[in-house]
Amino acid sequence: MRGFYRKNNLWLPEILKANGYKTIGIDWLGRWHRMGFDHYWKGSCKKDQPTRLLANFIEALPHKYVDIAKRLCEQFGLLKYIQTAASVTKEAVEAINGTNEPFFLFVHYWDTHTPYYAPGGILRKLFLCNRTECLEEMFESIKNEKWKSYLVNCFPGAKNVVDIQAIYDEAVKYVDGAVGRLLDCLRAAGKLDNTLVIVTADHGESLGEHGIYFDHHGLYDSTIRVPLIMSGGGFNKSARISGFVQHIDLAPTVMQMLGVSCDKTHFDGVSFLPLLNGRANGTRSFVVAEEMYTEEKYAIRTGEWKYIYSPSEDRATCRYCGFIHGGVEELYNLADDPAEECNVMDRHHQIARELKAELLSFYNNLIKRGKVRERGMISGKVRRLKAAGLI
């Protein structure tokens, strides 16, 4: 994580800023999310003097303590950091209307995070699954009492999974409407036709699948398979495109679409513009994901299979839930079992071995590329110090 804060890292907002774009971030979280922006909105708080002093003190803390401090203040009602889609969109609209320069605008919505913000507490009857068991019975499997208490307090009045799925669905609708208002603003300002719009997510959500309740830990498709919707940028027709891409591919793709050049060795991702233009079947034959926060697991996913690996039972144990989700090693046939409910490790040892070898090879190559970049950074720093007569 220390690598996020190195001065010689290149961030997409910084690259675009160097190429004449005004860079604006609308997000309350801070941390590395704010790297490279001309303007980064951190949310709005009460205007009294003690609150301002507390907010300024938190922002001055070392990076690793800022998020903890914000969440504690939010929990005890001292400060309000998490912003609703309405306030985020209002700020984004003001940013769009306030500039005539080319701009890069990053807008981050949080309403689909627990406890799921659905204005007015609207509940619709949904049948996303047939699970209607009592929440208290479901939460009994969670061994971490603090996590269990947090979930219970998130959804007062909800009786079962369907209730919470309905709240989540309303939160998704709420954010969808906010995105629509952003597009309306761009259209009214005459900027929509000349704007590349990308809608994506950094994770999905588990609503009870695999014993993961209303959170996004784990490496199942409910969490790692996310939307990627793009418009503008010269697309002349609607299409749904099949192929594997990862978040790390977004920066090089955006840069290629905008005609911005940069040293490709700065990126682990690759542009998928050829895939969008129908000139390739895909840039990847598989994707890789990892989980290092609640548990240590690694996954490789092809079109047909997903293999999930953890180094040990201890590292595979979820610190939120207190047990191992799925197993230390898992293998799913996604063609027959898209919900990833049947671990077939015992029936397909050879496939598991091949996927594990591919996964380890991917990480070894990643480490090698990192070492090459590290050597380049060190060499560059030495050259600069010598030029300055400091060594």
C-alpha positions as CSV (number, residue, x, y, z in Angstrom):
1,M,0.0,0.0,0.0
2,R,2.9,2.3,0.6
3,G,3.5,2.3,-3.2
4,F,0.2,4.3,-3.6
5,Y,1.9,7.4,-2.2
6,R,5.2,7.4,-4.1
7,K,5.7,10.7,-5.9
8,N,7.0,8.9,-9.0
9,N,3.7,7.0,-9.5
10,L,1.7,8.1,-12.5
11,W,-2.1,8.5,-12.0
12,L,-4.6,8.9,-14.8
13,P,-5.8,12.3,-13.5
14,E,-2.1,13.5,-13.5
15,I,-1.5,12.3,-17.0
16,L,-4.7,14.0,-18.3
17,K,-3.9,17.2,-16.4
18,A,-0.5,17.3,-18.1
19,N,-2.4,17.0,-21.4
20,G,-4.7,20.0,-20.8
21,Y,-7.6,18.5,-18.9
22,K,-9.0,20.0,-15.7
23,T,-9.3,17.1,-13.3
24,I,-12.2,17.0,-10.7
25,G,-12.9,14.3,-8.1
26,I,-16.3,14.1,-6.4
27,D,-15.9,11.6,-3.5
28,W,-15.7,11.8,0.2
29,L,-13.1,9.0,0.9
30,G,-9.8,10.8,0.3
31,R,-6.8,8.5,0.7
32,W,-5.2,7.6,-2.7
33,H,-8.5,8.4,-4.4
34,R,-7.6,12.1,-4.4
35,M,-4.2,11.6,-6.1
36,G,-3.7,13.9,-9.1
37,F,-6.9,16.0,-9.0
38,D,-7.0,19.8,-9.5
39,H,-10.1,19.8,-7.3
40,Y,-11.2,17.0,-5.0
41,W,-14.5,17.4,-3.1
42,K,-14.4,15.7,0.2
43,G,-18.1,16.1,1.2
44,S,-19.8,18.7,3.3
45,C,-19.9,18.9,7.0
46,K,-21.6,21.1,9.6
47,K,-20.2,24.6,9.5
48,D,-19.6,25.2,13.3
49,Q,-16.0,25.9,14.3
50,P,-15.4,22.7,16.4
51,T,-16.5,20.5,13.5
52,R,-14.3,22.4,11.1
53,L,-11.3,22.0,13.4
54,L,-12.0,18.2,13.8
55,A,-12.4,17.8,10.0
56,N,-9.1,19.6,9.4
57,F,-7.3,17.6,12.1
58,I,-8.5,14.3,10.5
59,E,-7.3,15.4,7.1
60,A,-3.8,16.2,8.5
61,L,-3.4,12.7,9.9
62,P,-1.1,10.1,8.2
63,H,-3.0,8.4,5.3
64,K,-3.4,5.1,7.1
65,Y,-5.3,6.7,10.0
66,V,-7.6,9.0,8.0
67,D,-10.2,6.4,7.0
68,I,-10.4,4.9,10.5
69,A,-10.9,8.4,12.0
70,K,-13.6,9.2,9.5
71,R,-15.5,6.0,10.1
72,L,-15.4,6.5,13.9
73,C,-16.7,10.1,13.5
74,E,-19.4,8.9,11.2
75,Q,-20.4,6.1,13.6
76,F,-20.7,8.5,16.6
77,G,-22.4,11.2,14.7
78,L,-19.6,13.7,15.1
79,L,-19.2,14.3,11.3
80,K,-21.1,13.2,8.2
81,Y,-18.7,12.1,5.5
82,I,-20.7,9.6,3.5
83,Q,-22.7,11.6,1.0
84,T,-25.9,10.7,-0.8
85,A,-26.3,10.6,-4.5
86,A,-28.2,13.8,-4.4
87,S,-25.4,15.8,-2.9
88,V,-22.7,14.1,-5.0
89,T,-24.7,14.8,-8.2
90,K,-25.3,18.4,-7.2
91,E,-21.5,19.0,-6.8
92,A,-20.8,17.2,-10.1
93,V,-23.4,19.3,-11.9
94,E,-21.8,22.5,-10.6
95,A,-18.4,21.2,-11.7
96,I,-19.7,20.5,-15.2
97,N,-21.4,23.9,-15.5
98,G,-18.4,25.7,-14.0
99,T,-15.8,24.9,-16.6
100,N,-15.4,25.4,-20.3
101,E,-12.1,23.5,-20.4
102,P,-11.7,19.9,-21.4
103,F,-12.3,18.0,-18.1
104,F,-11.9,14.6,-16.4
105,L,-14.6,14.1,-13.8
106,F,-14.6,11.2,-11.4
107,V,-17.9,10.8,-9.5
108,H,-18.2,8.2,-6.8
109,Y,-21.6,7.1,-5.5
110,W,-21.8,5.3,-2.1
111,D,-25.6,4.6,-1.8
112,T,-25.3,0.9,-2.7
113,H,-23.0,0.3,0.3
114,T,-24.5,-1.0,3.5
115,P,-26.8,0.1,5.0
116,Y,-28.1,0.9,1.4
117,Y,-29.6,4.3,1.1
118,A,-33.1,4.2,-0.4
119,P,-34.9,7.6,0.0
120,G,-38.1,7.5,1.9
121,G,-37.5,3.9,3.0
122,I,-39.4,2.6,-0.1
123,L,-39.7,-1.2,-0.1
124,R,-40.8,-3.1,-3.2
125,K,-41.8,-6.8,-3.2
126,L,-39.0,-8.5,-5.0
127,F,-38.4,-12.2,-5.7
128,L,-34.7,-12.1,-6.6
129,C,-34.3,-15.5,-4.8
130,N,-36.5,-17.7,-2.7
131,R,-34.7,-17.0,0.6
132,T,-37.1,-15.6,3.1
133,E,-35.6,-16.9,6.3
134,C,-35.4,-14.7,9.4
135,L,-32.4,-12.5,9.5
136,E,-31.6,-13.4,13.1
137,E,-31.3,-17.1,12.0
138,M,-29.1,-16.2,9.1
139,F,-26.7,-14.1,11.1
140,E,-26.3,-16.9,13.6
141,S,-23.5,-18.3,11.4
142,I,-21.4,-15.2,11.8
143,K,-18.9,-15.7,14.6
144,N,-17.6,-12.1,14.7
145,E,-20.0,-10.4,17.2
146,K,-19.0,-6.9,16.1
147,W,-19.8,-7.6,12.5
148,K,-23.0,-9.3,13.4
149,S,-24.1,-6.4,15.5
150,Y,-23.2,-4.0,12.7
151,L,-25.4,-5.8,10.2
152,V,-28.3,-6.1,12.6
153,N,-28.2,-2.4,13.2
154,C,-28.0,-1.5,9.5
155,F,-31.5,-2.7,8.6
156,P,-34.0,-1.9,11.3
157,G,-37.4,-3.2,10.4
158,A,-36.2,-5.7,7.8
159,K,-37.3,-9.2,8.5
160,N,-35.7,-11.4,5.8
161,V,-33.4,-11.4,2.8
162,V,-36.1,-10.3,0.4
163,D,-36.6,-7.1,2.5
164,I,-33.0,-6.2,2.2
165,Q,-32.8,-7.1,-1.4
166,A,-35.7,-4.6,-2.0
167,I,-33.8,-1.9,-0.1
168,Y,-30.7,-2.6,-2.2
169,D,-32.7,-2.5,-5.4
170,E,-34.1,0.9,-4.5
171,A,-30.5,2.1,-3.8
172,V,-29.5,1.0,-7.2
173,K,-32.5,2.8,-8.8
174,Y,-31.6,5.9,-6.8
175,V,-28.0,5.9,-8.1
176,D,-29.3,5.1,-11.6
177,G,-31.5,8.2,-11.5
178,A,-28.5,10.3,-10.3
179,V,-26.4,9.1,-13.3
180,G,-29.4,10.1,-15.5
181,R,-29.3,13.6,-14.1
182,L,-25.6,13.9,-14.8
183,L,-26.2,12.9,-18.4
184,D,-29.1,15.4,-18.6
185,C,-26.7,18.1,-17.4
186,L,-24.1,17.3,-20.0
187,R,-26.8,17.3,-22.7
188,A,-28.2,20.7,-21.6
189,A,-24.7,22.1,-21.5
190,G,-24.1,20.9,-25.1
191,K,-21.2,18.7,-23.9
192,L,-22.7,15.2,-24.0
193,D,-21.8,14.4,-27.7
194,N,-18.2,15.4,-27.0
195,T,-17.8,13.5,-23.7
196,L,-16.7,9.9,-23.1
197,V,-18.9,8.5,-20.3
198,I,-17.9,5.4,-18.4
199,V,-20.1,3.8,-15.8
200,T,-18.5,1.0,-13.7
201,A,-18.1,-0.2,-10.1
202,D,-15.2,-1.3,-8.0
203,H,-17.1,-4.2,-6.7
204,G,-20.5,-5.9,-6.7
205,E,-22.4,-7.1,-3.6
206,S,-23.3,-10.4,-1.9
207,L,-26.8,-10.5,-0.6
208,G,-26.5,-13.8,1.3
209,E,-24.7,-15.9,-1.3
210,H,-21.9,-18.1,0.1
211,G,-22.7,-17.0,3.6
212,I,-21.6,-13.4,2.8
213,Y,-24.3,-11.0,4.1
214,F,-24.7,-7.6,2.5
215,D,-21.1,-6.9,1.9
216,H,-18.5,-7.3,-0.9
217,H,-15.8,-9.5,0.4
218,G,-15.0,-12.8,-1.3
219,L,-14.0,-13.6,-4.9
220,Y,-17.3,-14.9,-6.3
221,D,-18.9,-13.3,-9.4
222,S,-21.5,-11.6,-7.3
223,T,-18.7,-9.4,-6.1
224,I,-16.0,-9.3,-8.8
225,R,-18.2,-9.2,-12.0
226,V,-19.2,-5.6,-12.4
227,P,-20.9,-3.4,-15.0
228,L,-18.8,-1.6,-17.6
229,I,-20.9,0.8,-19.8
230,M,-19.3,3.3,-22.2
231,S,-20.8,5.9,-24.4
232,G,-19.4,8.7,-26.5
233,G,-15.9,8.5,-27.7
234,G,-16.8,7.9,-31.3
235,F,-19.1,4.9,-30.8
236,N,-21.7,5.1,-33.6
237,K,-23.9,2.2,-32.6
238,S,-25.1,0.3,-29.5
239,A,-23.5,-3.1,-28.9
240,R,-23.0,-5.6,-26.1
241,I,-19.5,-6.9,-26.3
242,S,-18.2,-10.2,-24.8
243,G,-14.6,-10.4,-23.6
244,F,-12.5,-10.2,-20.5
245,V,-11.3,-6.9,-19.2
246,Q,-10.1,-5.6,-15.8
247,H,-10.1,-2.3,-14.0
248,I,-6.4,-1.9,-14.7
249,D,-7.2,-1.8,-18.5
250,L,-9.3,1.3,-18.1
251,A,-6.5,3.9,-17.9
252,P,-4.7,2.7,-21.1
253,T,-8.0,2.4,-22.9
254,V,-9.1,5.9,-22.0
255,M,-5.7,7.3,-23.0
256,Q,-5.8,5.6,-26.4
257,M,-9.3,6.9,-27.0
258,L,-8.2,10.4,-26.2
259,G,-5.0,10.2,-28.2
260,V,-2.9,10.7,-25.1
261,S,0.5,9.0,-25.2
262,C,2.4,7.6,-22.2
263,D,5.0,5.0,-21.4
264,K,3.2,1.7,-21.4
265,T,5.5,0.2,-18.8
266,H,3.8,2.4,-16.2
267,F,0.7,0.2,-16.6
268,D,-0.1,-3.4,-15.9
269,G,-3.3,-3.1,-17.9
270,V,-3.7,-3.0,-21.7
271,S,-6.1,-1.0,-23.9
272,F,-9.3,-2.9,-24.9
273,L,-10.1,-0.3,-27.6
274,P,-9.6,-3.0,-30.4
275,L,-12.2,-5.1,-28.6
276,L,-14.6,-2.2,-28.6
277,N,-14.0,-1.6,-32.3
278,G,-14.6,-5.2,-33.2
279,R,-11.1,-5.8,-34.3
280,A,-10.2,-8.4,-31.7
281,N,-11.9,-11.2,-29.8
282,G,-10.4,-9.9,-26.6
283,T,-7.2,-8.8,-24.9
284,R,-7.3,-11.5,-22.2
285,S,-8.1,-15.2,-22.0
286,F,-8.7,-14.9,-18.2
287,V,-8.9,-12.4,-15.4
288,V,-7.4,-12.5,-12.0
289,A,-8.7,-11.2,-8.6
290,E,-7.4,-11.1,-5.1
291,E,-8.9,-10.5,-1.6
292,M,-6.5,-9.3,1.1
293,Y,-8.8,-7.4,3.5
294,T,-11.1,-9.9,5.2
295,E,-9.3,-13.0,4.0
296,E,-6.3,-13.8,1.8
297,K,-7.5,-15.5,-1.4
298,Y,-6.6,-15.4,-5.1
299,A,-8.8,-16.3,-8.1
300,I,-8.4,-16.9,-11.8
301,R,-11.5,-16.9,-14.0
302,T,-11.8,-18.2,-17.6
303,G,-14.9,-18.4,-19.7
304,E,-15.7,-21.8,-18.2
305,W,-13.9,-22.2,-14.9
306,K,-13.0,-20.3,-11.8
307,Y,-10.3,-21.4,-9.4
308,I,-9.9,-19.8,-6.0
309,Y,-6.8,-20.4,-3.8
310,S,-5.6,-19.5,-0.3
311,P,-2.2,-20.4,1.2
312,S,-3.6,-21.8,4.4
313,E,-6.8,-22.4,6.4
314,D,-5.8,-19.5,8.7
315,R,-5.4,-17.1,5.8
316,A,-8.6,-18.3,4.2
317,T,-10.7,-17.6,7.4
318,C,-12.8,-14.5,7.0
319,R,-12.2,-12.1,9.8
320,Y,-15.7,-10.6,9.4
321,C,-17.6,-13.9,9.5
322,G,-15.2,-16.1,11.5
323,F,-15.2,-19.0,9.1
324,I,-13.9,-20.1,5.7
325,H,-16.2,-19.3,2.7
326,G,-16.1,-22.1,0.3
327,G,-12.8,-23.7,1.1
328,V,-9.0,-23.2,1.0
329,E,-9.2,-24.3,-2.7
330,E,-12.3,-24.0,-4.8
331,L,-13.1,-24.9,-8.4
332,Y,-16.3,-24.0,-10.1
333,N,-17.6,-25.0,-13.6
334,L,-19.3,-21.7,-14.5
335,A,-21.0,-23.1,-17.6
336,D,-23.0,-25.6,-15.4
337,D,-22.9,-23.7,-12.1
338,P,-22.9,-19.9,-12.7
339,A,-23.9,-19.3,-9.0
340,E,-20.7,-21.0,-7.9
341,E,-22.5,-23.3,-5.4
342,C,-20.8,-26.6,-6.2
343,N,-17.0,-26.9,-5.5
344,V,-15.8,-29.6,-8.0
345,M,-12.1,-29.7,-6.8
346,D,-12.3,-33.4,-6.1
347,R,-13.6,-34.2,-9.6
348,H,-11.3,-32.1,-11.7
349,H,-7.8,-32.1,-10.2
350,Q,-6.0,-31.6,-13.5
351,I,-8.0,-28.5,-14.4
352,A,-7.3,-27.1,-10.9
353,R,-3.6,-27.7,-11.2
354,E,-3.4,-26.0,-14.6
355,L,-5.4,-23.0,-13.4
356,K,-3.2,-22.7,-10.3
357,A,-0.1,-22.8,-12.4
358,E,-1.5,-20.1,-14.6
359,L,-2.4,-18.0,-11.6
360,L,1.0,-18.3,-10.0
361,S,2.7,-17.5,-13.3
362,F,0.6,-14.3,-13.6
363,Y,1.8,-13.2,-10.2
364,N,5.4,-14.1,-10.8
365,N,5.3,-12.0,-14.0
366,L,3.7,-9.1,-12.1
367,I,6.4,-9.2,-9.5
368,K,9.1,-9.3,-12.2
369,R,7.6,-6.2,-13.9
370,G,7.4,-4.5,-10.6
371,K,11.0,-5.1,-9.9
372,V,12.0,-3.7,-13.3
373,R,9.9,-0.6,-12.6
374,E,11.4,-0.3,-9.2
375,R,15.0,-0.5,-10.6
376,G,14.0,2.2,-13.1
377,M,12.6,4.4,-10.4
378,I,15.8,4.0,-8.2
379,S,18.1,4.6,-11.2
380,G,16.1,7.8,-12.1
381,K,16.3,9.1,-8.6
382,V,20.1,8.4,-8.5
383,R,20.5,10.3,-11.8
384,R,18.6,13.3,-10.5
385,L,20.6,13.3,-7.2
386,K,23.9,13.2,-9.2
387,A,22.8,16.0,-11.5
388,A,22.0,18.1,-8.4
389,G,25.5,17.3,-7.0
390,L,24.0,15.6,-4.0
391,I,25.8,12.3,-4.5
